[in-house]
Amino acid sequence: MGERAKFSVLFSVYYKEKPEFFDRALESIYQQTVQADEWVIVKDGPIPEELQAVIDKYKEMPGVCIHEVPLPENRGLGLALAAGVPECSYELIARMDSDDIAVPERFALQLAEFEKNPALDLCGGQILEFEMTPEEIVGERRVPLTQEEIEKYQKTRSAFNHMTVMFKKSKVLEAGNYKNCPLMEDDMLWVDMLLHGAVCMNLDETLVCARTNRDMIARRGGIKYYKKYKNARKMILETGFITKREYRKTNRIQLIICLIPRWLRRVVFFKMLHRKKAVYTRGGY
């Protein structure tokens, strides 16, 4: 077996992040069974001393190479990540959110898939969702596994859990990189990559325990939120990836979800869209 591929892990952090959550996310990267060769942390505008202290803590850890990318002002997730991708030194880039927890084998599992299939461009996986601690799972979000299933699913909902993906830098840049598409920065990238012939898959494995907030999800309603959703879907429509019929159908469904009472929206999200599942047990967190 040859030498494993080197890879970067890409974060974006901004001033509203909680230092304790950020620290736990970085700890989960440090505890991986296969260490990332580089951590690229985009600072999306100035960050407080408490968040900088977390970064500085891990810069002192053995074997950790952190590349900070400071932006002069907050640009939003899509543009922050767009600035980060070219700064990554390696062809393979693993995305990670600043408040989630990667399972210890995450990188090892994904690297194995890229080694098995050199043509692979994008590999994601499943997530479990928690509110307080990863031992108390409140739901899961399962995504399709195969290329055919992914292309079909992506027409209506995101076919990847963004915080789980590992992708090839060259394919992301070929597809136009991340764009400013509020609510759907990741969906827009998946669509662009698929339109550029990206070879994709999702593992049938939990790769990340994602922090969620049921009350926050329940508040994602109203006409203002719906207009943002509609604008993002319009950007996807303009790529030609979806038809006008598919565009109108998803908009109608989202409008209903935005207009129903908050308590019912919470039920729809967690009982229908994100099922509850037993706690991940392989090796712990």
C-alpha positions in Angstrom: 0.0 0.0 0.0 1.4 3.4 -1.0 1.6 6.5 1.1 -1.8 8.0 2.0 -3.0 11.1 0.3 -2.4 14.3 2.2 -5.5 16.5 2.9 -6.7 19.8 4.5 -9.7 20.3 6.7 -11.6 23.6 6.1 -13.4 25.6 8.8 -15.2 28.9 8.8 -15.6 30.7 12.2 -17.2 34.1 13.0 -17.8 36.3 16.0 -21.0 34.7 17.2 -19.6 31.2 17.7 -19.4 29.8 21.2 -15.8 29.1 22.2 -16.6 25.9 24.1 -18.4 24.5 21.0 -15.5 25.5 18.7 -13.0 23.9 21.1 -15.0 20.6 21.0 -15.1 20.7 17.2 -11.3 21.2 17.0 -10.7 18.5 19.6 -12.7 16.0 17.5 -10.4 16.8 14.5 -7.3 16.4 16.7 -8.6 13.0 18.0 -9.0 11.5 14.5 -7.4 8.1 13.8 -5.9 9.8 10.7 -4.6 13.3 11.3 -5.3 16.1 8.8 -2.1 17.5 7.3 -3.4 21.1 7.5 -6.2 22.9 9.2 -7.4 25.9 7.3 -9.5 28.2 9.5 -11.2 31.1 7.7 -12.0 33.9 10.2 -15.1 35.4 8.7 -14.5 39.0 9.9 -12.8 39.9 13.2 -13.4 37.4 16.0 -13.2 37.9 19.8 -10.2 37.0 21.9 -12.0 33.9 23.3 -12.3 32.3 19.9 -8.7 33.3 18.9 -7.5 31.6 22.1 -9.1 28.3 21.0 -7.2 28.5 17.7 -4.0 29.4 19.5 -4.4 26.4 21.8 -4.4 23.9 19.0 -1.6 25.7 17.2 0.6 24.5 20.1 -0.6 20.8 19.8 2.0 18.4 18.4 1.6 17.6 14.7 -1.0 20.4 14.1 -0.5 22.8 11.2 -3.0 25.7 11.3 -3.3 28.2 8.4 -5.5 31.1 9.4 -7.3 33.1 6.7 -8.5 36.4 8.2 -11.2 38.3 6.3 -11.6 42.0 7.0 -15.3 41.8 7.4 -18.1 39.2 7.7 -19.0 37.9 4.3 -21.3 34.9 5.2 -20.6 31.2 4.9 -20.5 30.8 1.2 -18.0 33.6 0.5 -15.9 32.7 3.5 -15.5 29.2 2.3 -14.9 30.5 -1.3 -11.9 32.3 0.2 -10.8 29.3 2.1 -10.7 26.7 -0.7 -7.9 28.2 -2.7 -5.9 28.6 0.5 -5.9 24.8 1.1 -2.6 23.2 0.2 -3.8 19.8 -0.8 -6.1 18.3 -3.4 -8.4 16.6 -0.9 -10.3 19.0 1.4 -12.6 17.9 4.3 -15.3 20.3 5.4 -16.1 20.7 9.1 -18.4 23.0 10.9 -17.2 25.0 13.9 -19.7 23.5 16.4 -20.0 19.9 15.4 -18.2 16.7 16.4 -16.5 14.4 14.0 -16.4 10.7 14.9 -12.9 9.4 15.3 -12.8 7.3 12.1 -14.3 9.9 9.8 -11.2 10.8 7.8 -10.0 7.2 7.7 -13.3 6.1 6.2 -13.4 8.8 3.5 -9.7 8.5 2.5 -10.3 4.8 2.0 -13.0 5.6 -0.6 -10.8 8.0 -2.5 -8.1 5.4 -2.5 -10.4 2.8 -3.9 -11.8 5.1 -6.6 -9.4 7.6 -7.9 -12.2 9.2 -10.0 -14.2 10.1 -6.9 -14.7 13.8 -6.5 -17.1 14.1 -3.5 -17.7 11.8 -0.5 -20.1 12.6 2.3 -21.9 10.6 5.0 -24.6 10.4 7.6 -25.1 12.6 10.7 -26.7 12.2 14.1 -28.1 15.3 15.7 -27.9 16.4 19.3 -28.7 19.5 21.3 -26.7 19.3 24.6 -24.4 16.4 24.4 -23.7 13.8 21.7 -24.8 11.1 24.1 -28.4 12.4 23.8 -29.3 12.1 20.1 -32.5 13.8 19.1 -32.5 12.9 15.4 -30.5 11.9 12.3 -30.3 13.1 8.7 -29.8 10.3 6.2 -28.7 11.1 2.6 -28.7 8.9 -0.5 -25.6 6.7 -1.2 -25.2 6.3 -5.0 -24.6 8.6 -7.9 -28.0 8.0 -9.4 -29.8 8.5 -6.1 -27.8 11.6 -5.3 -28.6 13.3 -8.6 -32.3 12.6 -8.2 -32.5 13.7 -4.5 -30.5 16.9 -5.2 -33.4 18.2 -7.3 -35.5 18.7 -4.2 -33.3 18.6 -1.1 -29.6 18.6 -0.3 -28.1 15.2 -1.1 -25.2 15.7 1.2 -24.7 16.7 4.9 -22.4 19.6 4.3 -20.3 19.2 7.5 -19.4 15.6 6.5 -18.0 16.1 3.0 -14.5 15.5 1.6 -14.0 16.8 -1.9 -11.3 17.4 -4.5 -10.2 21.0 -4.6 -9.7 21.0 -8.4 -13.3 19.9 -9.0 -14.7 22.5 -6.6 -12.7 25.2 -8.4 -13.7 23.8 -11.9 -17.3 24.1 -10.8 -16.9 27.7 -9.8 -16.3 27.3 -6.1 -18.7 28.3 -3.3 -21.1 31.2 -4.2 -23.1 33.7 -2.2 -26.4 31.8 -2.1 -27.9 32.4 1.4 -29.5 29.2 2.9 -28.1 27.0 0.1 -24.4 27.7 -0.2 -23.8 24.0 -0.1 -26.7 23.0 -2.4 -25.4 25.5 -5.0 -22.0 23.9 -5.0 -23.4 20.3 -5.2 -25.5 21.4 -8.2 -22.5 23.1 -9.9 -20.3 20.0 -9.3 -22.9 17.6 -10.6 -23.3 19.7 -13.7 -19.5 19.5 -14.2 -19.6 15.7 -14.1 -18.5 15.2 -10.5 -18.4 11.6 -9.3 -20.2 11.4 -5.9 -21.1 9.1 -3.1 -22.2 9.1 0.5 -21.1 6.5 3.0 -23.7 4.6 4.9 -21.8 5.6 8.1 -22.3 8.3 10.7 -19.4 10.7 10.2 -20.4 13.6 12.3 -22.5 14.4 15.3 -24.2 17.7 14.4 -25.2 20.2 17.0 -28.8 21.4 16.4 -31.4 23.6 18.1 -35.0 22.5 17.8 -36.3 25.9 18.8 -34.1 27.6 16.2 -35.3 25.2 13.5 -38.9 25.9 14.5 -38.3 29.6 14.0 -37.3 29.1 10.4 -40.6 30.2 9.0 -42.5 33.3 7.9 -42.5 35.2 4.6 -39.0 36.6 5.1 -37.4 33.2 5.4 -39.5 31.9 2.5 -38.3 34.7 0.2 -34.7 33.7 1.0 -35.5 30.1 0.2 -37.2 31.1 -3.1 -34.3 33.2 -4.2 -31.8 30.4 -3.5 -34.0 27.9 -5.5 -34.2 30.4 -8.3 -30.4 30.5 -8.5 -30.5 26.7 -8.8 -33.2 26.9 -11.5 -31.1 29.2 -13.5 -28.3 26.6 -13.7 -30.7 24.3 -15.6 -30.3 21.5 -13.0 -34.0 21.6 -12.1 -37.1 22.3 -14.2 -39.6 25.0 -13.6 -42.1 22.4 -12.4 -39.6 21.1 -9.8 -38.9 24.7 -8.8 -42.6 25.5 -8.3 -43.3 22.2 -6.4 -40.5 22.7 -3.8 -41.5 26.4 -3.4 -45.1 25.4 -2.7 -44.0 22.8 -0.1 -41.7 25.3 1.6 -44.3 28.0 1.7 -46.7 25.7 3.6 -43.9 24.8 6.0 -43.1 28.5 6.6 -46.7 29.4 7.2 -47.7 26.6 9.6 -47.5 27.2 13.4 -44.0 27.0 15.0 -44.9 23.9 17.1 -46.1 22.0 14.0 -43.0 23.1 12.0 -40.9 21.5 14.7 -42.9 18.3 14.5 -42.5 18.2 10.7 -38.7 18.7 10.9 -37.8 16.3 13.7 -40.5 13.6 13.3 -40.8 13.4 9.5 -37.6 14.9 7.9 -35.0 14.0 10.6 -35.7 10.7 12.3 -34.6 9.8 15.8 -31.9 7.1 16.0 -29.9 5.2 18.6 -26.6 6.7 19.8 -23.5 6.1 17.7 -21.4 3.5 19.5 -18.4 2.6 17.3 -15.5 3.7 19.4 -17.4 6.6 21.1 -16.9 10.3 20.3 
